[in-house]
């Protein structure tokens, strides 16, 4: 179903979820996460809560962010129990 705008959606319609992998939205963010890997305890809370699926993991370890998909929402920094993620103003 191709829609021109949200007003065309009928009540009760189930829409397919969006994905940042398809729609790279990272170019308009104001802040971006910076990870201090010396503090990171690899609890994976940031991976679990990230709405944009932009945090990579490998072998149970947290990896780098794909900033082309990150919207800079700061959820990862908020849920990090080790305070290993800081949101910094984008240059």
Secondary structure, DSSP 8 states (H G I E B T S, - for coil): ---SSGGG--TT-------TTTS--GGG-SEEEEE-TTT-----HHHHH-TT--EEEETTEEEEE-TTT-----HHHHH-TT--EEEEE--
